[in-house]
Amino acid sequence: MTAPGRWPEHMRVGALRVVRSSANFDAAIAFYRDLVGLRVVDEFRGSYGEDGTIFGLPGTETHLEIVRAPPPGPVVDAFDQLVFYLPDQAAVDEATATLLAGGVRPEADQHPYWEENGGTTFRDPDGRAVIYVSWVYGRDPQPSDPRHEEPPDS
């Protein structure tokens, strides 16, 4: 058994990839590459009958892979989210500027958690959420935490 807060010793992970299928493949690739600004680290066509593009998050240790799916494509769940925890509001503004300039608008009615914790939710071409927040999970207290505004000990 692994101690709380510790990575399991038997999991010697060198990289981690999250894979999503897309019925709007070309539009999804353009969205993540050109508007979100992710770096393409690899592409494949006809590999085991699949087409795909792999993005580095931010390098090659963590990837987001998009694979072409035939229409109608996957059912997108409300919790199918990609969350970018950024250090402050200036970083969120900078990261979302290209989305806004490209005509992508934030969700007017986003999940209450993100509303309460300062998130800004956009949708990719398949309807999946891409969320930007101005605090870092695990490092910073979330804004809705009652202890968030407590003054430091004197």
Backbone bond lengths (Angstrom), bond angles and torsions (degrees), N, CA, C in turn:
res aa  C-N    CA-C-N  psi(-1)  N-CA   C-N-CA  omega(-1)  CA-C   N-CA-C  phi
1 M - - - 1.448 - - 1.526 109.14 -
2 T 1.319 115.74 141.01 1.458 121.71 -179.15 1.521 110.18 -91.07
3 A 1.319 116.58 137.71 1.469 121.30 177.50 1.523 109.25 -65.18
4 P 1.322 117.23 144.27 1.478 119.93 178.35 1.526 111.15 -54.74
5 G 1.334 115.08 136.29 1.459 120.40 178.16 1.517 114.56 82.81
6 R 1.331 117.54 1.06 1.460 120.55 -179.01 1.512 109.93 -115.31
7 W 1.300 116.47 145.78 1.459 121.92 177.61 1.529 108.14 -76.11
8 P 1.342 118.15 139.75 1.468 120.37 179.26 1.528 111.21 -61.90
9 E 1.312 115.95 130.98 1.467 120.82 -177.80 1.521 112.65 -61.80
10 H 1.332 118.23 -29.01 1.460 120.90 -177.85 1.532 112.71 -78.19
11 M 1.341 118.05 -8.31 1.467 122.64 -179.57 1.527 108.86 -101.16
12 R 1.300 116.82 85.17 1.465 121.27 -179.15 1.523 109.59 -91.80
13 V 1.323 115.59 68.48 1.455 122.63 -173.61 1.526 110.66 -73.68
14 G 1.326 115.42 129.50 1.454 120.94 175.69 1.514 112.16 -96.69
15 A 1.344 115.73 -23.70 1.465 121.59 178.37 1.523 108.07 -160.30
16 L 1.318 115.62 161.96 1.455 122.03 178.97 1.520 108.47 -136.99
17 R 1.335 116.65 132.67 1.459 121.35 -179.76 1.522 108.92 -125.68
18 V 1.331 115.53 133.35 1.454 123.13 171.90 1.521 105.89 -106.11
19 V 1.343 116.85 129.57 1.459 121.45 -176.17 1.520 109.22 -116.13
20 R 1.329 115.50 134.29 1.458 122.26 176.59 1.519 108.78 -128.48
21 S 1.325 115.91 141.02 1.456 118.97 173.28 1.520 108.66 -92.96
22 S 1.331 115.94 151.35 1.458 120.89 -176.20 1.521 110.71 -139.03
23 A 1.333 115.37 125.30 1.469 121.17 173.36 1.529 110.10 -79.86
24 N 1.319 116.90 -13.48 1.471 123.72 178.91 1.521 108.48 -116.04
25 F 1.320 115.21 52.00 1.454 122.68 -169.29 1.525 113.79 -52.42
26 D 1.330 118.34 -56.00 1.466 120.52 -176.29 1.523 111.38 -61.33
27 A 1.342 116.80 -42.09 1.466 120.55 178.51 1.530 110.86 -67.18
28 A 1.335 117.67 -37.65 1.464 120.73 178.85 1.525 111.01 -66.19
29 I 1.328 116.82 -41.43 1.470 119.98 178.46 1.532 109.74 -62.52
30 A 1.324 116.91 -46.37 1.469 120.20 178.57 1.527 110.79 -61.91
31 F 1.325 117.50 -40.67 1.467 121.88 179.46 1.526 110.63 -58.94
32 Y 1.325 116.77 -54.24 1.474 119.79 -176.19 1.528 112.36 -71.02
33 R 1.315 117.38 -33.60 1.470 121.05 -179.79 1.533 111.65 -78.48
34 D 1.339 116.49 -52.14 1.465 120.38 -169.53 1.530 113.91 -90.31
35 L 1.326 118.02 -32.38 1.468 120.29 -176.30 1.522 112.92 -101.32
36 V 1.330 117.38 -43.40 1.463 119.70 175.80 1.528 109.36 -77.58
37 G 1.332 115.96 -33.74 1.467 120.32 175.76 1.510 114.70 91.90
38 L 1.335 117.19 21.05 1.463 119.17 178.55 1.523 110.51 -74.83
39 R 1.302 115.41 147.91 1.458 122.36 -178.50 1.519 110.42 -87.86
40 V 1.326 116.38 128.20 1.457 121.64 174.91 1.521 107.98 -75.55
41 V 1.349 116.28 123.77 1.460 119.94 178.65 1.529 111.93 -106.00
42 D 1.346 116.51 -16.74 1.457 119.67 176.44 1.521 109.56 -167.17
43 E 1.330 115.51 155.35 1.461 122.71 175.29 1.512 107.58 -139.75
44 F 1.319 116.75 151.06 1.455 119.81 175.73 1.521 109.21 -144.95
45 R 1.336 115.16 148.61 1.463 122.71 179.10 1.513 107.79 -131.41
46 G 1.313 116.96 128.97 1.447 121.49 177.05 1.514 114.59 68.64
47 S 1.319 118.28 18.41 1.459 121.61 178.64 1.527 108.80 -79.22
48 Y 1.317 116.27 110.60 1.470 121.82 -175.65 1.524 110.23 55.39
49 G 1.342 115.70 33.33 1.456 121.57 178.73 1.519 114.59 81.89
50 E 1.322 117.22 9.57 1.474 121.03 -176.24 1.524 111.66 -120.76
51 D 1.333 114.74 150.51 1.469 122.74 169.58 1.514 107.14 -111.05
52 G 1.312 116.76 141.69 1.459 118.65 179.20 1.510 113.11 -160.69
53 T 1.309 113.42 165.43 1.463 122.30 176.60 1.524 107.28 -135.33
54 I 1.322 116.02 137.22 1.459 122.03 -178.89 1.527 108.41 -114.77
55 F 1.324 115.15 127.22 1.461 122.62 178.38 1.517 109.06 -107.55
56 G 1.336 117.00 141.89 1.456 121.48 174.23 1.518 110.16 -86.07
57 L 1.313 116.21 139.30 1.475 122.74 -179.24 1.519 110.31 -125.08
58 P 1.262 125.52 82.91 1.450 127.76 -12.66 1.520 111.98 -86.68
59 G 1.331 117.19 -18.69 1.461 120.26 -179.56 1.514 110.09 -106.67
60 T 1.326 115.71 -142.83 1.459 119.22 -179.04 1.526 112.51 -104.28
61 E 1.329 118.29 3.50 1.463 119.90 177.99 1.525 111.19 -79.68
62 T 1.326 117.14 -26.09 1.460 122.15 177.14 1.518 107.30 -130.36
63 H 1.345 116.14 129.88 1.461 120.82 -175.34 1.521 111.07 -126.64
64 L 1.308 114.05 153.84 1.458 122.81 165.09 1.521 105.66 -118.42
65 E 1.321 116.71 120.31 1.459 121.18 179.28 1.521 108.68 -110.76
66 I 1.316 116.20 132.25 1.462 122.70 175.47 1.522 106.98 -111.83
67 V 1.346 116.40 126.21 1.457 122.61 -179.05 1.523 108.51 -117.48
68 R 1.332 115.39 135.82 1.469 120.98 179.45 1.528 109.87 -62.68
69 A 1.341 116.10 130.87 1.466 122.47 176.33 1.517 108.53 -122.08
70 P 1.322 117.13 144.08 1.475 118.51 176.87 1.526 110.29 -70.23
71 P 1.341 116.68 147.10 1.464 119.07 175.82 1.524 110.51 -59.55
72 P 1.281 120.80 146.60 1.449 125.79 11.07 1.518 113.39 -84.26
73 G 1.315 118.54 -1.99 1.451 121.37 178.63 1.513 112.23 83.88
74 P 1.328 115.38 -173.73 1.456 120.29 -176.38 1.531 111.85 -74.58
75 V 1.303 114.75 157.07 1.464 120.10 171.00 1.526 106.16 -80.47
76 V 1.317 116.16 127.29 1.457 120.92 -178.33 1.519 108.90 -94.64
77 D 1.298 116.18 125.86 1.457 123.50 -179.94 1.527 109.69 -89.76
78 A 1.318 117.08 153.48 1.467 121.50 179.10 1.528 112.03 -59.60
79 F 1.326 116.93 -24.83 1.461 119.60 -178.87 1.520 112.66 -101.79
80 D 1.323 117.14 18.56 1.454 121.92 172.63 1.525 105.73 -85.54
81 Q 1.331 115.13 88.61 1.465 121.57 -170.32 1.524 110.87 -128.08
82 L 1.309 114.64 147.85 1.455 122.60 168.96 1.523 104.71 -118.15
83 V 1.333 116.78 116.30 1.464 121.26 -173.55 1.522 109.00 -110.86
84 F 1.327 115.76 124.97 1.459 122.17 174.75 1.524 107.89 -103.21
85 Y 1.333 116.18 110.44 1.465 122.16 175.52 1.526 106.88 -89.57
86 L 1.314 116.06 114.33 1.463 121.54 -176.14 1.528 109.33 -112.55
87 P 1.332 118.02 158.70 1.463 120.25 -170.04 1.522 115.87 -69.46
88 D 1.332 118.82 -24.14 1.468 120.06 -177.89 1.531 110.00 -165.39
89 Q 1.331 115.99 176.65 1.459 120.23 -177.13 1.525 112.18 -65.99
90 A 1.327 117.55 -33.58 1.464 120.04 178.15 1.532 110.29 -61.28
91 A 1.338 117.39 -38.46 1.461 121.17 178.36 1.530 110.53 -67.59
92 V 1.334 117.88 -37.80 1.465 121.18 176.71 1.523 109.55 -64.42
93 D 1.330 116.61 -45.98 1.464 120.44 179.60 1.521 111.44 -59.37
94 E 1.320 116.27 -42.35 1.467 120.81 179.25 1.530 110.99 -66.69
95 A 1.335 116.54 -42.99 1.464 120.56 -177.68 1.527 112.61 -68.57
96 T 1.313 117.75 -29.32 1.466 120.56 -176.37 1.526 113.25 -97.00
97 A 1.313 118.39 -5.82 1.470 121.93 -177.07 1.530 111.81 -59.03
98 T 1.326 117.98 -42.33 1.463 120.67 -178.62 1.527 111.18 -69.46
99 L 1.333 117.23 -37.23 1.464 120.51 175.13 1.532 110.03 -59.71
100 L 1.316 115.98 -49.88 1.468 120.67 -179.10 1.527 111.07 -62.92
101 A 1.338 117.22 -42.91 1.460 120.88 178.61 1.523 111.34 -64.39
102 G 1.338 116.57 -28.44 1.459 121.67 178.48 1.520 113.40 -84.21
103 G 1.333 116.69 5.24 1.459 120.58 176.75 1.517 115.41 87.50
104 V 1.329 117.61 4.97 1.464 120.58 177.55 1.526 107.40 -83.51
105 R 1.311 116.14 126.71 1.466 121.22 -177.21 1.517 110.84 -107.87
106 P 1.325 116.66 145.86 1.464 119.44 177.35 1.532 110.63 -66.92
107 E 1.312 114.28 155.26 1.460 120.78 176.18 1.527 109.35 -63.58
108 A 1.313 116.45 130.77 1.462 120.33 176.80 1.521 110.67 -74.57
109 D 1.329 116.64 -30.21 1.460 121.96 -176.52 1.521 108.43 -125.72
110 Q 1.343 116.34 81.83 1.452 119.90 -178.03 1.532 110.41 -92.55
111 H 1.313 116.33 172.79 1.462 121.54 179.96 1.538 109.08 -55.15
112 P 1.336 117.87 139.40 1.474 120.98 -178.00 1.527 114.12 -56.08
113 Y 1.332 117.71 -33.63 1.462 119.63 178.31 1.517 110.66 -59.58
114 W 1.343 115.98 -47.06 1.463 119.21 -178.58 1.520 110.82 -70.68
115 E 1.305 117.47 -34.75 1.469 120.66 176.25 1.531 109.81 -60.39
116 E 1.326 116.37 -46.32 1.463 121.41 -177.39 1.523 113.04 -72.30
117 N 1.320 116.74 -24.70 1.460 120.60 -175.79 1.519 113.66 -109.70
118 G 1.329 116.61 20.26 1.453 120.88 171.36 1.511 115.90 76.14
119 G 1.316 118.36 22.46 1.456 120.72 178.79 1.518 111.87 -79.95
120 T 1.316 115.34 156.12 1.459 122.28 172.35 1.519 106.75 -125.41
121 T 1.335 116.57 118.98 1.459 122.36 -173.96 1.520 111.39 -105.61
122 F 1.325 115.38 128.95 1.459 123.47 172.58 1.527 106.58 -115.69
123 R 1.336 117.34 166.66 1.466 122.00 176.36 1.520 109.83 -120.39
124 D 1.332 115.87 135.84 1.460 119.66 175.48 1.530 108.99 -80.87
125 P 1.329 119.31 176.12 1.465 121.36 -176.83 1.535 115.07 -60.15
126 D 1.324 117.91 -17.94 1.459 121.09 176.34 1.527 112.30 -95.75
127 G 1.326 116.97 -0.25 1.461 120.91 179.30 1.518 114.87 89.83
128 R 1.329 117.17 8.72 1.460 120.39 177.77 1.522 109.99 -80.96
129 A 1.330 115.18 146.72 1.461 120.94 -178.22 1.525 111.50 -79.14
130 V 1.316 115.56 136.80 1.465 123.93 169.66 1.520 104.06 -122.41
131 I 1.333 115.65 115.50 1.462 121.49 -170.04 1.523 109.61 -117.59
132 Y 1.308 114.95 136.13 1.467 122.57 176.99 1.517 108.17 -116.53
133 V 1.339 116.61 131.17 1.456 121.10 176.27 1.520 109.29 -130.88
134 S 1.326 115.97 154.61 1.466 121.73 -173.57 1.528 112.90 -100.89
135 W 1.309 116.48 34.20 1.464 122.46 174.82 1.524 107.14 -151.67
136 V 1.308 116.82 158.00 1.457 121.39 -174.18 1.523 109.62 -107.56
137 Y 1.332 115.37 117.31 1.464 121.30 179.41 1.528 109.90 -58.43
138 G 1.329 115.76 135.25 1.455 120.97 179.19 1.512 113.52 86.36
139 R 1.307 116.44 -15.35 1.467 121.01 177.86 1.517 110.62 -112.68
140 D 1.330 115.82 -46.29 1.458 122.13 -177.05 1.526 110.01 -107.37
141 P 1.325 116.83 148.84 1.468 117.49 173.06 1.528 109.58 -68.99
142 Q 1.338 116.24 142.40 1.460 117.78 177.29 1.519 108.36 -71.18
143 P 1.324 117.90 144.69 1.464 121.27 -175.53 1.524 114.62 -55.95
144 S 1.323 119.35 -30.13 1.462 120.24 -179.37 1.522 113.04 -80.27
145 D 1.324 117.87 -7.33 1.468 121.18 178.80 1.529 108.05 -69.46
146 P 1.339 118.45 126.67 1.469 120.47 -179.17 1.522 113.21 -56.88
147 R 1.324 117.55 -25.25 1.470 120.74 179.47 1.522 112.83 -80.44
148 H 1.332 116.86 -7.05 1.466 121.63 -175.67 1.523 112.69 -57.89
149 E 1.302 116.70 -40.87 1.473 120.93 -175.83 1.514 114.01 -95.37
150 E 1.355 117.91 4.22 1.453 119.02 -179.98 1.523 110.26 -65.12
151 P 1.337 116.74 137.29 1.475 118.33 177.44 1.522 109.59 -69.48
152 P 1.340 116.87 150.04 1.460 119.53 178.40 1.514 110.29 -63.33
153 D 1.346 115.81 153.93 1.469 120.99 178.77 1.524 109.04 -62.02
154 S 1.318 115.05 141.50 1.484 119.95 179.41 1.488 110.67 -92.32
